[in-house]
Amino acid sequence: MKFFALYLILFLICSCTLGIPQPDIIKTESKKDQPEISLHGAWMLTMDDEYTGQTFPDEMLYFHKDGQLLVDGQDFICGRYDVIGDQIQIIAPVKGHEVAYFRKFILDQNGLHLKNIHKGFAHYQPMKGMVELCIPDEQWKLQAIGYFSFKAPQDWSVLGEAPKKDGIQEVRIMNPDASKLLLAVRLPVDMGYPQQEVIKITREIASKLIQDTPMAGFQLKPAGVNNYFGITGTTFLAETKTPPLTLKVIIKRLQTSAVIIYTLYSSDLLMELENVAQLIYVDNVPVLSE
């Protein structure tokens, strides 16, 4: 596929992520007598300077206002994007890793033009109609372990044991290069169990989780919000800048248990941890429930 033809090369040289997605700023200034041009919408590849005299592959690009990017061509890619100056930052999953790289672009009255690596540009024309969506977890694997059921990317590792006799259970879900980790812990306590005791346990588990990382010794601080990932509950946060690491924690109280979700990552521009967290069920109850 033209848009991601150098996937493997870029993976080797760009396995780090850059920047924070800002999809809402995507537009170009047009002349006063011409309508404003926006990147949002559907685009079809109509010409490619690298395929002079040759048949180029069919390809459609779908840019959503929320930052989702769908590429439909020789391959099917569900990723994200943002715009930094005159470049589009592409964030895509490659073999379980999060890869980010830049493509220079021009957006004008003649269409969208993406700079090729070797020669000229790939040229796209806008298409009318519905902008296609991709579902990030469509190809994910559904799993059930003890009190937990969840979905995760097929190439991620899952470590989970049967519940202990006291009803406590842990499940760890991690991507291949260990740059993203989700730990979910079930505590067998009802709604009457003191919240401060649950918070104490939460902090103890967090200390053990980060003891062998650059965050060792850091203390969780209240995050000041009432939800993470759309899950309502009590939230905590710890962060480092060098190296960049983020630990987000949310406590969700259910009728017969408390669920603590820890996400530890260096970057998650693809929002994979958010999607995993939202799909967790405990005691047959979704953590997204009110």
C-alpha positions in Angstrom: 0.0 0.0 0.0 1.3 3.4 -1.0 0.6 5.3 2.3 2.4 2.7 4.5 4.8 1.2 1.9 7.9 1.8 4.2 6.3 0.4 7.3 9.1 -2.0 8.3 11.9 0.5 7.6 10.1 3.2 9.6 9.5 0.8 12.4 13.2 0.2 12.8 14.1 3.9 12.7 11.0 5.5 14.3 10.0 3.2 17.1 9.6 6.2 19.4 6.5 8.4 19.5 6.5 12.2 19.1 4.1 14.9 20.1 0.5 15.1 21.3 -2.3 14.6 18.8 -4.1 17.9 17.9 -6.6 16.8 15.2 -8.9 19.7 15.7 -6.4 22.3 14.3 -6.3 20.6 10.9 -7.3 23.0 8.2 -5.6 25.4 5.7 -6.2 29.0 5.0 -7.9 29.6 1.6 -8.3 32.7 -0.5 -11.1 35.0 0.3 -13.2 34.0 -2.7 -12.7 30.3 -2.1 -14.1 28.0 0.6 -12.0 26.8 3.5 -10.3 23.5 2.8 -10.3 20.8 5.5 -8.4 17.6 5.9 -11.3 15.9 7.6 -13.2 13.5 5.4 -12.5 10.8 2.8 -9.7 11.0 0.2 -9.0 8.7 -2.8 -5.6 8.3 -4.4 -5.8 9.5 -8.0 -2.2 9.9 -9.0 1.3 9.1 -7.7 4.5 10.5 -9.0 6.4 7.3 -8.1 4.2 5.3 -10.5 4.7 7.2 -13.7 3.4 5.0 -16.5 2.4 2.3 -14.1 -0.8 1.3 -12.4 -0.8 2.6 -8.8 -2.7 0.7 -6.0 -6.3 1.7 -5.0 -6.3 3.5 -1.7 -8.7 5.5 0.4 -7.8 7.6 3.4 -10.4 8.6 6.1 -9.4 11.5 8.5 -11.8 11.9 11.4 -12.1 15.0 13.5 -11.4 13.0 16.7 -8.0 12.0 15.3 -8.7 8.6 14.0 -7.1 7.6 10.7 -8.3 4.7 8.5 -6.3 3.6 5.5 -8.2 1.2 3.2 -6.0 -0.1 0.4 -3.7 -3.1 -0.1 -3.7 -3.3 3.7 -6.2 -2.1 6.2 -4.8 0.2 8.9 -6.6 1.6 11.9 -4.5 4.3 13.5 -4.4 8.0 14.5 -2.9 11.2 13.2 -2.1 14.8 14.1 -0.8 17.8 12.2 2.4 19.7 13.2 3.1 22.5 10.9 3.2 21.3 7.3 3.5 17.6 8.3 1.1 14.9 9.3 2.2 12.7 12.1 1.1 9.1 11.5 0.6 6.9 14.5 0.0 3.3 13.6 0.2 -0.2 15.2 2.9 -2.4 13.8 3.3 -5.9 15.1 2.1 -4.8 18.6 4.2 -1.7 18.7 3.2 1.9 18.5 5.1 3.6 15.6 5.0 7.3 14.8 6.5 9.1 11.8 5.9 12.2 9.7 4.7 12.9 6.1 5.0 16.4 4.7 1.7 17.4 3.0 0.1 20.2 0.9 -3.6 20.8 1.1 -5.0 23.1 -1.6 -7.8 23.6 -4.1 -6.4 20.7 -6.1 -6.6 18.2 -3.3 -4.3 16.6 -0.7 -0.7 15.9 -1.7 1.5 13.7 0.5 5.3 13.9 0.0 6.8 10.6 -1.2 10.1 9.3 0.2 11.8 9.0 -3.2 9.9 11.0 -5.8 7.3 13.7 -5.8 3.9 13.4 -4.2 1.0 11.0 -3.9 -2.1 13.0 -4.9 -5.6 12.5 -3.4 -9.0 13.9 -4.3 -11.9 14.4 -1.7 -14.7 11.9 -1.9 -18.3 12.7 -0.9 -20.3 10.4 1.4 -19.9 8.8 4.8 -16.5 8.8 6.4 -15.7 5.2 7.2 -14.9 4.2 10.8 -12.6 1.5 12.0 -13.1 -0.3 15.3 -9.7 -0.6 17.1 -10.7 -3.7 19.0 -12.3 -5.5 16.0 -9.4 -8.0 15.7 -8.7 -8.2 19.4 -8.9 -11.5 21.3 -11.6 -12.0 23.9 -10.4 -13.7 27.1 -11.8 -14.7 30.4 -9.8 -15.5 33.5 -11.5 -16.0 36.9 -13.6 -12.9 37.7 -12.2 -11.0 34.7 -13.2 -10.9 31.1 -11.6 -8.5 28.6 -10.3 -7.9 25.1 -6.8 -7.1 24.1 -4.6 -7.1 21.0 -3.8 -10.6 19.9 0.0 -10.1 20.1 -0.1 -8.6 23.6 0.9 -10.8 26.6 -1.6 -11.7 29.2 -0.6 -12.9 32.7 -3.4 -13.9 35.0 -3.9 -16.6 37.5 -7.1 -18.1 39.0 -8.5 -16.1 41.9 -7.0 -16.7 45.3 -9.1 -18.3 48.0 -9.9 -14.9 49.5 -11.2 -13.7 46.1 -8.3 -11.4 45.2 -7.2 -11.6 41.6 -4.7 -9.8 39.3 -4.5 -9.7 35.5 -1.6 -8.1 33.6 -1.9 -7.1 30.0 1.2 -5.8 28.2 2.3 -5.0 24.6 5.4 -6.7 23.1 8.0 -4.1 24.0 6.6 -3.6 27.5 6.1 0.1 26.8 2.4 -0.2 27.8 1.1 -2.2 30.8 -2.3 -2.5 32.3 -2.7 -4.2 35.7 -6.3 -4.9 36.9 -6.8 -6.0 40.5 -10.0 -7.3 42.1 -10.6 -6.9 45.8 -13.5 -8.9 47.3 -15.0 -6.0 49.3 -18.5 -4.7 49.2 -19.7 -1.1 49.1 -19.5 -0.8 52.8 -15.8 -1.5 53.0 -13.9 1.7 54.0 -12.6 3.7 50.9 -9.5 4.7 52.8 -8.5 1.1 53.2 -9.0 0.5 49.5 -6.8 3.6 48.8 -4.1 2.2 51.1 -4.0 -1.1 49.3 -4.0 0.8 46.0 -0.9 2.7 47.0 0.9 -0.4 48.2 0.3 -2.2 44.9 1.5 0.9 43.0 4.8 0.9 44.9 5.4 -2.7 44.1 4.5 -2.1 40.4 7.0 0.7 39.9 9.8 -0.5 42.2 12.0 -1.7 39.3 11.3 1.3 37.0 12.6 4.9 36.9 9.5 5.8 38.9 10.6 3.8 41.9 9.9 5.8 45.1 7.3 8.1 43.5 4.0 8.6 45.3 0.6 8.5 43.8 -1.2 11.9 43.9 -4.9 12.5 43.5 -5.5 13.2 39.8 -8.2 15.8 40.4 -10.7 14.2 38.0 -13.6 11.8 38.6 -12.8 9.4 35.7 -10.1 7.9 33.5 -10.9 6.3 30.2 -14.5 7.1 30.7 -14.6 5.0 33.8 -15.9 6.9 36.9 -14.1 6.4 40.2 -11.3 7.7 42.4 -8.2 8.6 40.3 -4.5 8.9 41.0 -1.5 10.0 38.9 2.3 9.8 38.9 4.6 11.1 36.1 8.2 11.4 35.2 9.6 13.5 32.3 13.0 11.9 31.9 12.4 9.2 30.8 8.7 10.0 30.1 6.5 7.6 32.1 2.9 7.9 33.2 1.1 5.9 35.8 -2.7 6.4 35.9 -4.8 4.6 38.5 -8.5 4.4 39.0 -10.5 2.7 41.7 -14.0 1.5 40.6 -16.4 0.3 43.4 -18.9 -2.4 42.4 -21.5 -4.0 44.6 -19.4 -7.0 45.6 -15.9 -5.9 44.8 -13.5 -3.0 44.2 -11.5 -3.0 40.9 -8.2 -1.1 40.7 -6.9 -0.4 37.2 -3.3 0.7 36.8 -1.9 1.8 33.4 1.8 2.4 33.1 3.2 3.6 29.8 5.8 5.8 28.0 3.3 6.8 25.3 -0.2 5.7 24.2 -1.1 7.9 21.3 -3.1 5.0 19.9 -5.3 5.0 23.0 -4.9 1.2 23.2 -4.8 1.1 27.0 -7.9 3.2 27.1 -9.7 0.8 24.8 -8.5 -2.2 26.9 -9.6 -0.6 30.1 -13.1 0.2 28.8 -13.6 -3.4 27.7 -13.0 -5.0 31.1 -15.8 -6.9 32.9 -15.5 -7.9 36.6 -18.0 -10.2 38.2 -19.9 -9.9 34.9 -20.2 -6.2 35.3 -18.6 -3.7 32.9 -16.2 -1.3 34.5 -17.9 1.4 32.4 -21.1 0.9 34.4 -22.3 3.8 36.6 
